[in-house]
């Protein structure tokens, strides 16, 4: 068992651009040209390569790049009883692009079962060594809750759940079960990816919820409740972190707005060990909300963007780190890109070489700031 834990001074969120060989294999499988066994062989080989690259760059955290999934969040939900999905070609409107996602909905009560992602973790764990630790990323419980109460799903969800509290309870209990599955498989570092907090900030969110006749503060309470319920009883030696962003699809974002309106909830009261926070441009607002972060949490500043290939100016990033240190002590601050490089298979608009250059920059800056 690796003694290293997350976050590290220089870290990353988790997903990487899918290599062309992997994309080609998945298309061949869809077209019936190769078997599932042949596809999985290619996936295993490409995961092995991407882990080797992370180690080559000197990172102490390794992930499988999320190579086994199509969507950062939906694939995980399909691993529970009571959840189904269909591909319709529809999706969610991001800034200037339609994020084409599978419709994911309830067909019964949500219950845990042996989750396929745990097998993916077991494959990754074999690459741990004295210098690295395997981190696995899954969507936050709040993300699953939100998926089931979005307007297009709300009426269907009510066939199985009379109210949101009952839904929250089942999601929380199902997540508790899966967290134990990861733990029993040797996982000691789990990351909850959570766009729900990012989707509820800003004026546009206020107007959206007002138009739906929904109390936005009640929604914040529900998001916090489901996340913390899932974390109840988590093993003391398991690090669970949360990554918060405002959407990341083919270099487009979903929402904009500062953290001010959610800081009293997620920063102050969510029972995670660290927060990976999107802070790569003005859409995220200033650092003042960091003053609400509880003393038991670490903060990973996502100051390097994955949405654009251009490298940030090193001195500008260092200056921003020290600005954030006015609200959270420097020894509780860490550095990473603001999100993954390919939250969905389509990936962001940069090359693999540019992706690695971003990570090299993260490491260089962290070593200069923290030594």
N, C-alpha and C positions, 0 to 999 in steps of 0.2 A: 504494500500500500504506500503510495507516494505521500511524503510528508509536506509537500508543497500545497498551498491552497490559493484560491482566488479571492480578490483580484491581485494581480501583480502590478508593479509600478508601470510597466508597459504591457498593455493587454489588448484584447480585441473582442468584438461582440460574438462572432461565431461562424457566420456563413461566408463562403468564398465563391468566386465565379466558377461556374461549371466548365470543366475542360471540354473541348470539342468532341473528344472521343467518348465522353460520358453522354453528351447530348445525342450523338449519333446512335449510341447503343440504345438509349431510351426510345428514340424514334423507330429503330429497327424492331424493338420489342413490341411497340404499339402496332406496327405493320405486320406482325407475325413472322418476321424474318429471323429472329433469334428467340431462344427459350428464356424463361425467367432465370434459370440456372446460369445461362450465359451472361445475361444482364447483370446478375448479382456478382459474377466473377469480375466484370469490368468495374462495377462500383467499388468492390473491395480493393482492387488494384489502384484505382484513382484516389480512394481515401488514403491508402498507404502512401501514395506519392505526396498528397497535400500535407499529411502529417510530417513527412520527412522535410518538406519545405519549411514548415513552421519551426521545426527544430534547427534547420540550417540557418534561419534568420536569428536564432538565439532566443526565441520565446519560450517561456516556461509553462505556458498553457497550450494544450492541443485540443482541437475539435476535429470532427469529421467533415467540416465545411458545410454540413447539412446536405451532403450529396445524395442522401437516400430519399429526400423528400422533394415534392414539387412546390409546396407552399410552406413558409416558415411556421404557420399556425394550424391550418386546416388539417393537414395530414395527421397531426397528433390527435386531433379531436376524433378522427375516424377510428382510432384505436380503442374507443369506449363502446360498450353496449348502449344501444338506444340512439346512436348517431349514424346518419347515412349521408350520402352526397351524390350529386349528378353534375356532369359537365354540360352546361347550357350555352357557353360562350358569352354569358352576361358577366357583369362584374361591378366594380366600385369605381366611381370617378375620382381620380387623383388630379393633381395640377397638370393639366394638358395631356393626360393619357388615361385610358381606361384600363384599370387593373383587372384582367380577366381571371376570375376565381371560380372554383367549383361551388355551386350552391350546397351549403352544408346545413343540415337541419335534423330535428328530432324525429325518431320513429318509435320511441318508447322512453322509459325512464333511463336516466344516465347511471351506469354502473361500471366499475372497473373490471377488467379482465387482464390476463397476461398481455402486457403492452409490447407491440413490436419494436418500439423505440428502445426498449431495454436491451434487446438483442443487438441493436446498432451500437449501443454503448459498450457492450461486452467486446465487440470487435475493436472499438477504439481503445479500450482500456489496456489491451495487450501491448500498446506502444508506450505506455508510461515507463519512465525510468527515473533515476535519481535526480534528474534536472527538470522533469516535466510532470504535469498532472493533467488528466483528462477531464475536460468540462463538457457537459451536455446541455443543450439549449432546448427548452420547450416553451410553448405559449403559456402565459399566466392564466390562472383560473378565471380572472376577470375577463380575459379575452374570450374564453369559451362562454361565459355568462352573457357577454355582450353579443356574441354571435347568435345566441338563441333568442334574444329579445329585440334584435333589429326589426324595423317595421315589417319587412318581407317575411320574417319568421314568427312574429309575435302571436298571430292567431293560431298557427300550428302548434307552437309551444304550449299554449293554454289547453290543448287537448290532453296534455300529459302533466302539466303543473298548474295548479289553481292560482298560485301567486309566485312572486319572485323569491320569497323567502324559502319556499320549498325547493325551488330550482337551485338556489345558492347552496342549500344544505347538501343536496345530492352531488353537485359539482365539487364542493369542498371535500366531502367524504371520499369521492372517487379519486381525487387528486392525492389525498392522504395515502390511499392504497398504492397508487403508482409511485409516489415518492419512496415508499417503503420498498417497492420492487427495484427501483434504481439503487437504493442503499444496499439491499441484499446482493446486488450484482457488483458491488464495490464502488459505486459512485459516491464521492464525497464533495463534489462541486457541481451544483445544478443551477442553471440560470433561467429565470422566468422572463420571457420577452413579452412586453406589455405596451400595446399601443392605445389602450383604453384611456389612460391618463393624458396622453398626448392628443387624443381626439376630443377631449372635453375641455381643453383650454381655449382661450381666445373668444373674441366677439362672435365669430361665425358659429361656434358651438353653442353659445348662449341662445342665439337666434334659432338654431336648429331644434334644440330641445324645447324652446318656448313654443315653436310652431307645432310640435308634437304634443304639447300640453303636459310635458313631463318636468318635474321639479329637478333641476340639475344638481342641487345639493343632496337630494335623496339618492341620486344615481352615484354620486361620489361615495356616500356611505355604503352603498351596496357593493361597489367595486372593492373598497377596503375590507368589507366584511367577508367576501368570498375568498379574497387572497389570504387573509389572516386565518380563516377557517382551514384552508388547505395546509397551512403551515403548523397547525396545532399538532403537538406530539412529534415534531420532526426530531431526528436524532441530534444530540448535542454536538457531535463531531462532524456534522454535515453542513457545509457552507451553501446557503441558498441566496442568490443575488437576484436583482431585478434590473432589466434593461428597459428604459422608457424612451420612445421616440414618437414622431408625428407622421409616421408612414414612410415606406421606402420601397418603391416599385419602379424599376427601370429608370432610376435617378430622379423620379418624381416624388413629391410629398403629398400627404393627404390634408394636413391642417397646419396652422401657424398659431403661435401664441405663447406667452411666457408661462412659467410654472407657478406664478403667484397664487392662482385660484385653486391649486390642488396641493400646495406645499403642506398645509395644515393636516392633510389626510395622508398622502403617500410618503412624504419626506419625514413627517413627525411620527406617524403611527403604524406604518406597514412593517411587519416583523421580519424583514430580510436583513442580511448582513452587509450588503452594499448596494449602491444604486449606480448603474451605468446610465449616464444622462447625456442626451443629445444637446450639444452646445456648439454646433459647427457654423452657425450663421445667426443673423439677427432675428430669425423666426422663433428662436428659443428664448428671447429676452435676456435679461441680465442675471447676475449671480446672486442678487439679494435674497431670493427665496431659499438659497442654501442655508441661510441662518436658521431655518426651521428643521433642518436635518437632525434627527435625534443623535445623541452622543455615542450610541453603540453602532452607528453605521459608518461605513467608508463611502467615499464618493469618487466614481471614475468619470473624469471629464472627457466627454466625446467631442474634442476640439478639432479633430482631423476628419474632413468629410470623405465619405465613400461615394458621394453623388457626382463628383467631378474629378477628372484625372490630374488637374494642376496641383502641384505640391504647395503646401502652406509655407509661409515665411516662418522660419524657426523662432526668430526673436519675438514675433508677434504672438505666437503660441505660448512662449515662455512668459511673456508679459501677462497674458490672460490667466495662466495658471496662478500667478502671484496675485492677480485681482481676486480670483476665487478664494484664495487663502485668507482674504479679509473676512470671510464668512465661515469657512471650515479650515482648521489648521492644516498646514502643508503636509504633515505626517499622516493625515487621513485622506489625502488626495492622491489620485492615480490618473493615468492617461490612456486613452484608447481612441479609435475612430468612433464616430457618432452612431454608426449602425453597422450591419453586415454589408458585404459587398454584393450579395445576391440573396436578398430575403426570399425571393421566389426564383424559380429556375431561369427566368428571363435575364436576371442580373442587371447590374448598373452599367452605365455607359463609360467604361474604361477597360483597358486590357489587363491581362493577368500580370504583365510586367509592371504596369502602373499601380496595380493592387499591392504588389510586394513592395514597391517603392514607398507607398503610404505607410506600410508597417515598419519599414526601415526607419522612416522619419519619426514615427512614434517612439521607437526604441532610442534613437539618438537624442531626442528631446528629453525623454524620461531620465536617461543616464546623466544628462547635463544638469537637470534640475535636482534630482535626488541622489546622484552619485552612485 
